[in-house]
Amino acid sequence: MALLTVKDMTLRFGGLTALNSVSFDVEKGEIYSIIGPNGAGKTTIFNCLSRFYNLDEGTIHINDRDITKISPSAVSNMGIARTFQNIELFKNMSVLDNILLGRHRKRSTNLLKEIFFTKAVKEQEMRSHLRAEEIIDFLELQQYRDQMIANLPYGAQKTVEIGRALAMEPEILLLDEPSSGMTMEETEDLSFWITDIKEAFGITIIIVEHNMGLVTSLSDRVLALSFGEPITIGKPEAVMEHPEVMKAYLGDEGAFA
């Protein structure tokens, strides 16, 4: 049974059909990439999975549980965490504090216990800080630990956003253009981290990405879109060589050579 199953996902904005009957499934432990030209509907799929948008047609299931109509606030409790194409961090908070925000869904104490800072609250805080420190070490963010986000290089900010998502301990991690704005060296590091996240934490990863080298090297399977419709799904090499993908994505058959 697939971990995530999307069937006939359709979304319209007035007279514009952003997604037209998109179906795919993602197996547990996969690195699954979604590619396509600008405006193909890649981030729109993420917004539907995150429940920012309500589908006009179709269904979304995680572990055979229908999440098509749950509230956006309930998504994290279903095991989904995400990063954003445009960085969504608190600029005037430290790296550590931003990552700790990802621990919010793991809190189990009530308001009264929080007010009196009971033993249970203290233990919970200790666990959250320990997890945040482990993530900082894992992503090699030690040098930025206490710095404000606003003072960090762009690539480091992107990495912190991944760290905050990891702090939620998701079952599925959605990475929206994770390499955009990164240097070649930072992109290489990102490639290693994505593989390590899959192997060390057992997290299933879905990536929206334009860097075809990154997609090809990391992905177990790839979904190619054009104008909100699927072109093909398959192994990276087969998808890249598909003539309709070449035509839709870069406009010529030698583009991926």
ROKOL-478237 format. One line per 5 residues: their letters; for each residue x, y, z of N, C-alpha, C. Coordinates in steps of 0.001 Angstrom, whole numbers. Layout:
% ROKOL-478237
a) X,Y,Z,X,Y,Z,X,Y,Z | ...
END
This chain:
% ROKOL-478237
mallt) 846,-1201,0,0,0,0,880,1248,0 | 558,2190,-864,1315,3434,-958,1126,4276,306 | 2161,5026,660,2062,5945,1800,1143,7113,1452 | 1338,7697,266,524,8821,-207,-104,8451,-1542 | -1408,8655,-1653,-2111,8395,-2906,-2928,9626,-3289
vkdmt) -2637,10158,-4457,-3381,11299,-5006,-4135,10803,-6228 | -5441,11029,-6252,-6258,10539,-7355,-7106,11665,-7939 | -6923,11899,-9225,-7736,12859,-9994,-7738,14246,-9381 | -6584,14703,-8877,-6471,16031,-8263,-6749,17106,-9312 | -7818,17860,-9076,-8224,18911,-10009,-8496,20191,-9230
lrfgg) -7920,21298,-9716,-8083,22586,-9050,-8262,23671,-10101 | -9291,24491,-9906,-9566,25579,-10842,-9577,26915,-10114 | -9058,27919,-10797,-9152,29296,-10324,-9973,30060,-11354 | -11259,30185,-11082,-12133,30795,-12070,-12165,29936,-13327 | -11802,30540,-14461,-11800,29800,-15717,-10497,29093,-16009
ltaln) -9510,29235,-15109,-8203,28610,-15307,-8122,27291,-14556 | -7782,26221,-15267,-7579,24925,-14630,-6103,24785,-14289 | -5758,24896,-12996,-4359,24824,-12559,-3854,23386,-12523 | -4723,22454,-12124,-4400,21026,-12107,-5578,20275,-12707 | -5270,19375,-13617,-6332,18664,-14325,-6151,17160,-14168
svsfd) -6888,16585,-13227,-6930,15134,-13037,-5536,14530,-12873 | -4780,15073,-11910,-3425,14578,-11621,-3517,13429,-10619 | -2938,12294,-10977,-2928,11126,-10094,-1516,10584,-9957 | -1123,10247,-8741,164,9602,-8502,165,9013,-7100 | 1104,8116,-6848,1268,7578,-5497,2745,7567,-5140
vekge) 3018,7673,-3862,4392,7706,-3358,4548,6610,-2319 | 5540,5768,-2527,5793,4674,-1598,6607,5155,-402 | 6449,4493,717,7200,4821,1921,8698,4682,1644 | 9466,5696,2021,10911,5655,1855,11404,6155,510 | 10498,6572,-373,10904,7071,-1686,11385,8511,-1610
iysii) 12243,8870,-2569,12484,10263,-2915,11791,10474,-4254 | 10738,11244,-4242,9843,11402,-5397,9895,12853,-5843 | 10226,13083,-7104,10358,14449,-7599,9235,14806,-8562 | 8869,16087,-8531,7878,16636,-9456,8555,17742,-10250 | 8566,17608,-11568,9230,18580,-12420,8257,19144,-13446
gpnga) 8697,20222,-14085,7896,20849,-15119,8289,22295,-15267 | 7918,22926,-16347,8238,24342,-16545,7477,25220,-15567 | 7854,26499,-15507,7134,27445,-14657,5655,27454,-15026 | 4809,27415,-14011,3373,27422,-14244,2778,26056,-14521 | 3598,25009,-14352,3092,23656,-14634,2153,23139,-13557
gktti) 2229,23726,-12351,1354,23284,-11267,2073,22545,-10152 | 3396,22620,-10129,4182,21854,-9153,3919,22323,-7720 | 4118,23612,-7474,3882,24142,-6129,2400,24085,-5778 | 1532,24171,-6778,93,24050,-6532,-233,22683,-5935 | 450,21637,-6399,261,20312,-5807,635,20340,-4335
fncls) 1769,20962,-4006,2177,21071,-2604,1139,21840,-1788 | 594,22901,-2366,-414,23680,-1644,-1699,22882,-1426 | -1988,21977,-2331,-3145,21088,-2140,-2844,20047,-1062 | -1645,19468,-1101,-1268,18492,-81,-1225,19131,1308 | -819,20407,1367,-766,21128,2637,-2129,21670,3047
rfynl) -3118,21508,2180,-4500,21923,2401,-4676,23442,2396 | -3736,24158,1760,-3934,25589,1547,-5034,25823,520 | -5158,24878,-428,-6198,24949,-1450,-7147,23769,-1278 | -8417,24011,-1533,-9410,22946,-1544,-9588,22426,-2964 | -9537,21125,-3122,-9689,20530,-4443,-11108,20730,-4964
degti) -11206,20935,-6273,-12517,20922,-6915,-12963,19496,-7180 | -11985,18645,-7482,-12255,17221,-7684,-11038,16431,-7219 | -11278,15158,-6883,-10177,14279,-6523,-10040,14051,-5027 | -9086,13192,-4672,-8873,12827,-3276,-7382,12724,-2956 | -7071,12872,-1666,-5713,12700,-1147,-5788,11751,41
hindr) -4996,10694,21,-4966,9733,1120,-3543,9555,1626 | -3389,9510,2940,-2127,9138,3575,-2384,7908,4421 | -1597,6867,4188,-1803,5602,4900,-3263,5165,4839 | -3842,5346,3660,-5229,4949,3392,-6254,5784,4158 | -5820,6901,4715,-6741,7800,5415,-6995,9031,4555
ditki) -8242,9358,4334,-8625,10479,3477,-8359,11803,4194 | -7459,12641,3605,-7177,13950,4197,-7649,15076,3281 | -8475,14747,2304,-8872,15709,1285,-9514,16961,1876 | -10237,16802,2978,-10995,17938,3510,-10583,18331,4923 | -9434,17838,5404,-9014,18252,6739,-8545,19703,6711
spsav) -8477,20330,7874,-8045,21719,7949,-6535,21821,7763 | -6036,22966,7272,-4584,23139,7126,-3830,22930,8433 | -4437,23317,9560,-3771,23181,10856,-3612,21727,11274 | -4396,20836,10673,-4329,19415,11029,-3320,18643,10192 | -2770,19294,9170,-1877,18592,8249,-635,18061,8950
snmgi) -41,18886,9823,1187,18442,10497,933,17219,11365 | -257,17131,11936,-584,15959,12759,-779,14704,11914 | -922,14883,10604,-1006,13748,9701,372,13320,9213 | 1407,14036,9671,2773,13633,9346,3368,14313,8132 | 2831,15474,7749,3365,16218,6606,4031,17499,7091
artfq) 5259,17739,6636,5945,19006,6872,6486,19494,5537 | 6699,20810,5420,7145,21335,4132,8071,22531,4292 | 8825,22783,3240,9533,24041,3090,8863,24805,1952 | 9269,26068,1775,8588,26920,811,9563,27447,-241 | 9014,27738,-1409,9820,28282,-2495,10437,29607,-2080
nielf) 9651,30441,-1423,10151,31670,-816,10277,31429,680 | 11452,31674,1220,11762,31313,2604,10743,31908,3567 | 10207,31067,4446,9220,31490,5440,9774,31229,6844 | 10731,32076,7248,11319,31980,8582,11069,33284,9334 | 11240,33247,10648,11129,34453,11463,12499,35118,11484
knmsv) 12623,36216,10732,13922,36823,10465,14624,37352,11706 | 13859,37791,12706,14460,38389,13901,14550,37409,15072 | 14483,36125,14748,14702,35079,15739,15935,34288,15343 | 16530,33618,16314,17749,32863,16059,17457,31568,15303 | 18522,30961,14800,18404,29666,14141,17789,28650,15098
ldnil) 18308,28596,16319,17798,27643,17313,16309,27854,17559 | 15892,29101,17744,14485,29371,18040,13580,29024,16861 | 14044,29266,15630,13251,28898,14461,13064,27396,14377 | 14107,26639,14652,13996,25184,14613,13104,24685,15740 | 13202,25315,16905,12349,24919,18029,10864,25117,17717
lgrhr) 10547,26070,16856,9147,26281,16483,8558,25037,15830 | 9419,24262,15177,8951,23036,14562,8535,21975,15557 | 8878,22167,16824,8512,21211,17859,7106,21454,18399 | 6436,22471,17901,5137,22847,18458,4145,21689,18434 | 4111,20952,17333,3118,19868,17230,3411,18716,18177
krstn) 4623,18675,18750,4986,17603,19670,4640,17939,21118 | 4167,19163,21355,3843,19566,22717,2587,18839,23196 | 2641,18355,24437,1517,17574,24967,1003,18117,26300 | 1584,19207,26781,1145,19778,28051,32,20794,27814 | -679,21139,28888,-1760,22116,28757,-1331,23483,29293
llkei) -2229,24458,29158,-1906,25838,29523,-1558,25969,31003 | -2303,25287,31860,-2054,25393,33301,-657,24887,33660 | -268,23768,33080,1071,23225,33326,2152,24162,32804 | 1855,24815,31657,2818,25753,31092,3006,26956,32019 | 1909,27438,32587,1977,28612,33463,2850,28327,34686
fftka) 2686,27146,35262,3436,26798,36473,4752,26080,36179 | 5038,25924,34881,6291,25320,34430,6595,24048,35227 | 5695,23099,35122,5781,21853,35882,6919,20969,35375 | 7131,19887,36076,8185,18944,35704,7969,18413,34294 | 6709,18130,33953,6400,17628,32616,6772,18642,31543
vkeqe) 6527,19922,31817,6873,20981,30872,8390,21081,30728 | 9099,21019,31853,10565,21088,31813,11146,19937,31000 | 10623,18742,31216,11120,17575,30475,10817,17704,28990 | 9653,18234,28684,9276,18449,27289,10205,19455,26627 | 10518,20540,27354,11439,21548,26835,12815,20964,26601
mrshl) 13269,20127,27498,14579,19500,27358,14627,18603,26133 | 13564,17830,25908,13512,16963,24732,13516,17781,23442 | 12773,18883,23454,12709,19730,22262,14063,20353,21954 | 14740,20842,22987,16056,21451,22784,17074,20411,22325 | 16998,19219,22889,17917,18157,22476,17707,17818,21002
raeei) 16449,17711,20587,16155,17399,19192,16633,18522,18276 | 16408,19768,18684,16843,20911,17871,18362,20927,17719 | 19070,20635,18800,20533,20618,18739,21024,19493,17830 | 20346,18350,17866,20714,17234,16980,20553,17631,15518 | 19486,18360,15216,19246,18800,13840,20283,19830,13410
idfle) 20627,20741,14299,21670,21731,13999,22992,21042,13686 | 23331,20032,14456,24556,19269,14189,24453,18522,12868 | 23315,17904,12640,23110,17105,11431,23265,17952,10172 | 22717,19174,10187,22759,20062,9029,23968,20999,9051 | 24871,20772,9984,26114,21545,10092,25834,23045,10193
lqqyr) 24906,23389,11084,24526,24783,11302,25091,25346,12610 | 26065,24658,13194,26579,25065,14502,27057,26518,14524 | 27725,26950,13453,28283,28307,13437,27199,29382,13408 | 25975,28994,13010,24873,29954,12928,23880,29809,14083 | 24115,28900,14978,23129,28502,15999,22423,29677,16659
dqmia) 23162,30673,17120,22586,31781,17890,22424,33059,17072 | 22656,32969,15778,22529,34158,14935,21091,34366,14488 | 20740,35646,14258,19434,35965,13722,19367,35515,12260 | 18203,35047,11857,18012,34576,10490,18357,35660,9476 | 18021,36912,9784,18272,38017,8862,19740,38180,8537
nlpyg) 20627,37702,9392,22070,37868,9192,22714,36695,8460 | 21925,35678,8121,22473,34465,7515,22524,34564,5991 | 23502,33890,5363,23495,33774,3898,22226,33052,3455 | 21840,33303,2206,20595,32739,1687,20574,31212,1781 | 21673,30570,1394,21735,29114,1421,21553,28557,2817
aqktv) 22128,29245,3802,21979,28808,5190,20535,28947,5647 | 19857,30002,5200,18451,30179,5555,17601,29029,4990 | 17906,28627,3753,17178,27503,3165,17386,26230,3991 | 18604,26059,4483,18916,24878,5281,18186,24915,6621 | 18092,26091,7221,17364,26234,8490,15896,25860,8293
eigra) 15338,26233,7160,13931,25898,6912,13738,24385,6840 | 14703,23689,6249,14650,22227,6252,14740,21713,7684 | 15616,22334,8484,15761,21929,9885,14480,22095,10676 | 13779,23202,10454,12510,23416,11168,11496,22342,10784 | 11457,21987,9498,10541,20927,9059,10912,19591,9696
lamep) 12204,19292,9785,12646,18043,10402,12273,17988,11879 | 12265,19146,12538,11921,19190,13966,10501,18718,14226 | 9667,18744,13204,8287,18282,13333,8184,16759,13306 | 9311,16105,12983,9351,14642,12876,8269,14133,11920 | 8307,14607,10682,7270,14224,9722,7488,12821,9169
eilll) 6430,12281,8606,6529,11045,7846,6792,11352,6374 | 6248,12505,5922,6460,12976,4556,7002,14399,4612 | 8112,14640,3912,8721,15964,3858,8594,16507,2442 | 7939,17662,2307,7771,18324,1015,8814,19426,889 | 9686,19322,-105,10738,20312,-326,10442,21068,-1618
depss) 10107,22349,-1488,9737,23167,-2645,10947,23979,-3104 | 11519,23605,-4244,12702,24260,-4809,13820,24404,-3777 | 14253,23312,-3154,15247,23419,-2073,16604,23963,-2506 | 16972,23803,-3780,18300,24251,-4206,18306,25656,-4797 | 17139,26280,-4941,17094,27596,-5575,17882,28609,-4752
gmtme) 18733,29374,-5427,19539,30382,-4752,20781,29858,-4083 | 20995,28548,-4124,22172,27963,-3492,23358,27934,-4446 | 24558,28004,-3876,25765,27848,-4670,25926,26379,-5046 | 26865,26105,-5933,27110,24721,-6338,27518,23874,-5139 | 28367,24438,-4279,28807,23698,-3091,27645,23428,-2151
etedl) 26790,24430,-1953,25628,24248,-1086,24664,23220,-1665 | 24522,23196,-2987,23657,22221,-3633,24195,20807,-3458 | 25503,20648,-3533,26111,19341,-3291,25843,18877,-1865 | 25991,19802,-908,25689,19464,487,24224,19077,638 | 23343,19825,-32,21908,19537,21,21616,18123,-464
sfwit) 22279,17714,-1529,22090,16371,-2069,22424,15309,-1027 | 23536,15492,-317,23917,14542,723,22903,14549,1867 | 22441,15752,2249,21498,15844,3365,20174,15168,3046 | 19682,15362,1823,18416,14738,1448,18528,13218,1527 | 19628,12682,1021,19848,11235,1106,19949,10784,2557
dikea) 20674,11554,3366,20836,11206,4780,19522,11304,5539 | 18696,12292,5196,17389,12430,5850,16545,11194,5596 | 16558,10740,4362,15817,9527,4010,16332,8330,4793 | 17658,8163,4844,18245,6969,5442,18264,7037,6970 | 18610,8208,7520,18757,8323,8976,17424,8424,9700
fgiti) 16467,9123,9090,15194,9378,9758,14040,8576,9175 | 14269,7889,8060,13203,7097,7453,12068,7929,6903 | 12389,9151,6477,11356,10072,5995,11192,9935,4481 | 9957,9905,4034,9640,9923,2612,9696,11369,2136 | 10347,11608,1001,10608,12977,556,10016,13207,-827
iiveh) 9275,14302,-963,8748,14723,-2255,9361,16085,-2576 | 9958,16192,-3758,10703,17394,-4124,10098,18033,-5369 | 9904,19339,-5314,9668,20140,-6512,10990,20830,-6819 | 11518,20636,-8016,12882,21110,-8279,13095,21366,-9765 | 13902,22402,-10056,14289,22709,-11427,15683,22196,-11773
nmglv) 16486,21906,-10767,17847,21423,-11002,17780,19957,-11421 | 17917,19726,-12717,17741,18373,-13235,18853,17429,-12799 | 20049,17970,-12556,21129,17134,-12045,20781,16586,-10676 | 20222,17448,-9825,19811,17043,-8483,18671,16025,-8556 | 17708,16288,-9412,16571,15380,-9576,17035,13999,-10024
tslsd) 17897,13967,-11021,18351,12697,-11584,19164,11893,-10574 | 20003,12579,-9806,20885,11869,-8871,20151,11359,-7637 | 19054,12027,-7255,18395,11700,-5993,17134,10841,-6135 | 16397,11035,-7206,15021,10548,-7255,14907,9051,-7516 | 13965,8435,-6833,13560,7071,-7163,12596,7083,-8347
rvlal) 11663,8048,-8326,10738,8230,-9440,10474,9710,-9638 | 10011,10052,-10837,9763,11449,-11192,8413,11563,-11883 | 7651,12599,-11495,6422,12972,-12181,6697,14246,-12960 | 6444,14234,-14265,6612,15417,-15107,5251,16003,-15434 | 5118,17321,-15250,3867,18036,-15511,4051,19069,-16614
sfgep) 2959,19419,-17252,2926,20552,-18169,1513,21106,-18183 | 1399,22397,-17902,94,23068,-17873,-912,22315,-17002 | -452,21860,-15835,-1344,21229,-14881,-1729,19803,-15182 | -1125,19213,-16192,-1449,17833,-16554,-197,16969,-16537 | -314,15722,-16075,846,14834,-16067,1244,14409,-17474
itigk) 2563,14416,-17723,3082,13916,-18999,3473,12455,-18855 | 4288,12182,-17834,4748,10815,-17617,5259,10671,-16200 | 5312,9444,-15703,5864,9103,-14398,6802,7918,-14594 | 7984,7983,-13967,8890,6852,-14101,10249,7128,-13499 | 11209,6293,-13816,12574,6470,-13367,13135,7757,-13970
peavm) 14051,8431,-13267,14543,9733,-13738,15054,9728,-15168 | 15882,8748,-15513,16477,8725,-16845,15407,8599,-17927 | 14426,7731,-17689,13362,7539,-18672,12520,8803,-18827 | 12234,9472,-17722,11435,10700,-17776,12187,11799,-18522 | 13484,11951,-18236,14273,12998,-18891,14370,12785,-20400
ehpev) 14315,11531,-20830,14444,11221,-22259,13097,11217,-22985 | 12024,11390,-22233,10694,11394,-22847,10571,12616,-23764 | 10195,12439,-25013,10158,13570,-25949,9207,14683,-25532 | 8087,14348,-24920,7146,15380,-24488,7693,16170,-23303 | 8480,15524,-22467,9123,16229,-21353,10158,17206,-21900
mkayl) 10963,16759,-22843,11968,17637,-23457,11313,18856,-24098 | 10227,18599,-24792,9532,19689,-25483,8892,20662,-24493 | 8237,20113,-23465,7509,20958,-22510,8436,21706,-21574 | 9515,21028,-21162,10340,21604,-20108,11341,22619,-20616 | 12048,22272,-21701,13069,23187,-22194,12943,23501,-23684
gdega) 12019,22848,-24338,11714,23239,-25699,12533,22622,-26795 | 13513,21771,-26453,14254,21075,-27501,14743,19749,-26965 | 14950,18818,-27862,15262,17454,-27473,16682,17276,-26987 | 17527,18274,-27135,18898,18144,-26630,19086,18830,-25298 | 17997,19299,-24710,18123,20140,-23515,18700,19420,-22327
fa) 18471,18096,-22203,18945,17374,-21031,20287,16716,-21268 | 20867,16893,-22437,22133,16231,-22768,23263,16766,-21910
END
